[in-house]
Amino acid sequence: MPELRASALVDAPVAVVAGALLDTSLITGSGVRVPGSLLCLGDELTGPFGVRLTVTRADLSGVSAAGGFLELHTDLVVTGAGTMVVDRVAWTSVRGVVGRFADMTVGRGTALRVLEKRSALLARRCAELRAARVVVGAAIVRDGRLLAQQRSFPESHAGQWELPGGRVEPGEKPEDALVRECVEELGVPVVVGARVGPDVPLKRDLVLRIFSAELAGGEPEALEHNAVRWLTADELPGLPWLPADRVLVPALQQLLT
């Protein structure tokens, strides 16, 4: 199976780079059709000549998609100077002289052009996300279960589920904002822990950043939502999450297990 590799160093933390890779605007310009604005595990991508790929990985380690004769992998490596982005494209070639000619003139050339274009877009998107405003979310865990809350508004998202949290106010630290939001939404204080998963792009200048958290007392109540619910790792994929929270399901499962 022929393979093409390319690498680039991006001056951004791995959580930012991993989040930028989830932004489907980086690939739609190459003629690829995607189901939404964010890449999620299990999504199907369709491209020219009937190419169909399924997303098999989308987390802090990178993104992978495979299907038929084509595999795409982007691996992220943390370095002292930033995040190394390693792209690998592999495809099944037709045997014989014609196949080798197609590999050299069509396959490799097309893959190289796509990777070069994506690399420039990725660096630009990472710079935007580093300067973006932040929405924080709390991955509150108790006895191996994760707390989620069901939206009651707006109408377009009513009934969907999300992690507790909200916007960081100007001059406010993300961790302080998360404590405030949990008191407002759940009526309970929390102790904020480490970051979880990538920074998920919400808009051009807005990202969702998740922190692990533990209850510091009290029992959570749905003060601003329809309901709250404690979930096991196996229950997470089947819940109708908001799109940005759905992206984080693999990271949340890993947190629970």
C-alpha positions in Angstrom: 0.0 0.0 0.0 1.6 3.3 -1.1 1.9 5.9 1.7 2.7 9.6 1.7 3.9 11.4 4.9 4.2 15.0 5.7 4.9 16.8 9.0 4.7 20.4 10.3 5.3 22.1 13.7 2.5 24.2 14.9 3.1 26.8 17.6 0.1 25.9 19.8 -0.8 23.5 22.6 -2.0 20.0 21.6 -5.5 20.7 22.9 -5.8 23.7 20.5 -4.4 21.7 17.5 -6.6 18.7 18.2 -9.6 21.1 18.4 -8.7 22.8 15.1 -8.5 19.4 13.4 -12.2 18.9 14.3 -13.2 22.0 12.3 -14.6 20.6 9.1 -13.9 23.9 7.2 -10.3 22.7 6.9 -11.3 19.9 4.6 -14.5 20.9 2.9 -12.5 23.1 0.5 -11.0 20.0 -1.0 -14.3 18.7 -2.2 -15.1 16.6 0.8 -18.6 16.6 2.1 -19.2 16.2 5.9 -22.3 15.8 8.0 -21.7 18.8 10.3 -19.3 21.6 11.3 -17.3 19.3 13.6 -15.7 15.9 13.0 -17.1 13.2 15.3 -16.3 9.6 15.8 -18.3 7.5 13.4 -19.0 10.4 10.9 -19.0 9.5 7.2 -17.1 11.7 4.8 -17.7 11.6 1.1 -15.4 12.9 -1.6 -14.7 12.9 -5.3 -14.9 9.6 -7.3 -17.2 8.0 -4.8 -14.7 8.0 -1.9 -16.4 7.3 1.4 -14.4 7.4 4.7 -15.5 6.8 8.3 -13.9 8.7 11.1 -12.3 6.2 13.4 -10.4 8.5 15.7 -10.9 12.1 16.8 -9.2 13.0 20.1 -6.1 14.6 21.6 -3.9 12.1 19.7 -5.2 13.2 16.3 -7.7 12.2 13.6 -8.1 9.1 11.4 -10.5 8.1 8.7 -10.6 5.0 6.5 -12.7 3.4 3.9 -12.3 1.3 0.8 -8.9 1.9 -0.7 -7.9 5.0 1.3 -6.7 5.8 4.8 -6.0 9.2 6.3 -4.2 9.7 9.6 -3.1 12.8 11.5 -1.0 12.1 14.6 -0.2 14.8 17.2 3.1 14.8 19.1 3.8 17.2 21.9 7.3 18.8 21.7 9.0 21.6 23.6 8.5 24.0 20.7 4.8 23.2 20.0 2.8 20.4 18.5 4.2 18.3 15.7 1.5 17.4 13.2 2.3 14.2 11.3 0.0 13.4 8.3 -0.1 10.0 6.7 -2.1 9.1 3.5 -2.2 5.5 2.4 -4.1 4.0 -0.5 -4.4 0.6 -2.3 -2.9 0.9 -5.8 -3.8 -0.8 -9.0 -1.2 -3.5 -9.9 1.1 -3.2 -12.9 2.8 -0.3 -14.8 -0.5 1.7 -15.0 -0.9 1.4 -11.3 2.6 2.6 -10.5 2.2 5.5 -12.9 -1.1 6.5 -11.3 0.5 6.4 -7.9 3.3 8.7 -8.9 1.5 11.2 -11.0 -2.0 11.2 -9.6 -2.2 9.7 -6.1 0.9 11.3 -4.6 0.5 14.6 -6.3 -3.1 15.0 -5.3 -2.4 13.9 -1.7 0.5 16.3 -1.4 -1.5 19.3 -2.6 -4.3 18.5 -0.2 -1.9 18.2 2.7 -0.1 21.4 1.9 -3.4 23.3 1.7 -4.7 21.8 4.9 -1.4 22.5 6.8 -1.6 26.3 6.0 -5.3 26.4 7.1 -4.5 24.4 10.3 -1.8 26.9 11.3 -4.2 29.8 10.7 -7.1 28.2 12.6 -4.9 27.4 15.6 -3.8 31.0 15.8 -7.5 32.0 15.8 -8.4 29.5 18.5 -5.5 30.5 20.8 -7.0 34.0 20.9 -10.7 32.9 21.0 -13.1 33.5 23.9 -13.8 30.5 26.1 -16.8 28.6 27.2 -16.1 26.2 30.0 -17.7 22.9 30.8 -17.5 20.6 33.8 -16.9 16.9 33.6 -18.2 16.1 37.1 -17.5 12.5 38.1 -18.9 10.6 41.0 -18.6 6.9 41.6 -17.6 6.2 38.0 -20.5 8.2 36.5 -20.6 11.6 34.7 -23.1 14.3 35.3 -25.0 15.7 32.3 -27.9 18.1 32.0 -30.7 18.4 29.5 -31.4 21.6 27.7 -34.8 23.3 27.9 -33.9 26.2 25.5 -33.5 27.4 22.8 -36.1 25.4 21.0 -33.6 24.1 18.4 -31.6 22.4 21.2 -34.4 21.6 23.7 -34.1 18.0 24.9 -30.4 17.7 24.0 -27.8 17.0 26.6 -24.6 18.9 27.6 -22.1 19.3 30.4 -22.7 22.1 33.0 -20.9 25.3 32.3 -21.0 28.7 30.5 -19.0 31.6 29.2 -15.9 33.0 30.9 -16.5 36.7 31.7 -13.8 39.3 30.8 -11.0 39.2 33.4 -12.3 35.9 34.9 -10.2 32.7 35.1 -11.7 29.7 33.3 -11.6 27.7 36.6 -13.4 30.5 38.5 -16.0 30.7 35.8 -16.7 27.0 36.0 -17.2 27.2 39.8 -19.6 30.1 39.4 -21.6 28.4 36.6 -22.0 25.1 38.5 -23.4 27.1 41.5 -25.8 28.9 39.1 -26.9 25.9 37.1 -26.7 23.1 39.6 -26.7 24.8 43.0 -23.5 23.0 44.1 -19.9 24.0 44.5 -17.2 22.0 42.7 -13.4 21.5 42.8 -12.0 22.0 39.4 -9.3 19.5 38.1 -7.4 19.0 34.9 -8.4 19.8 31.4 -10.2 17.1 29.4 -10.0 16.5 25.7 -9.5 19.2 23.0 -10.6 22.8 22.8 -13.7 22.4 20.6 -14.4 25.2 18.2 -17.9 26.6 18.6 -17.5 29.7 16.4 -14.7 31.4 14.6 -13.7 33.2 17.8 -15.2 30.9 20.5 -14.1 27.5 22.0 -15.5 25.0 24.5 -12.9 24.0 27.1 -13.7 21.1 29.5 -12.3 20.5 32.9 -12.7 17.5 35.2 -14.5 18.4 38.5 -15.7 16.9 41.7 -18.6 17.9 43.9 -17.6 19.9 47.0 -20.9 19.4 48.7 -24.7 19.2 48.1 -26.7 17.3 45.5 -27.0 18.8 41.9 -30.4 20.1 40.8 -31.7 21.2 37.4 -32.1 24.9 38.3 -31.9 26.1 34.7 -32.4 22.9 32.7 -35.0 20.1 32.2 -33.1 17.4 34.1 -29.8 16.2 35.3 -28.6 12.6 35.0 -25.6 10.5 36.1 -24.2 8.4 33.2 -21.9 5.4 32.9 -19.3 5.3 30.1 -21.4 2.9 28.1 -24.4 5.2 28.2 -22.5 8.2 26.8 -22.6 7.4 23.0 -26.3 6.8 22.9 -27.4 10.1 24.4 -28.5 13.0 22.1 -25.7 15.4 23.0 -25.3 18.9 21.7 -22.9 18.7 18.7 -19.9 20.2 20.6 -20.4 17.9 23.6 -20.8 14.9 21.3 -17.3 15.4 20.0 -16.0 15.0 23.5 -17.6 11.6 24.1 -14.4 9.6 23.6 -12.5 11.8 26.0 -15.3 11.6 28.6 -15.4 7.8 28.3 -11.6 7.7 28.9 -12.1 9.9 31.9 -14.6 7.5 33.4 -12.6 4.3 32.7 
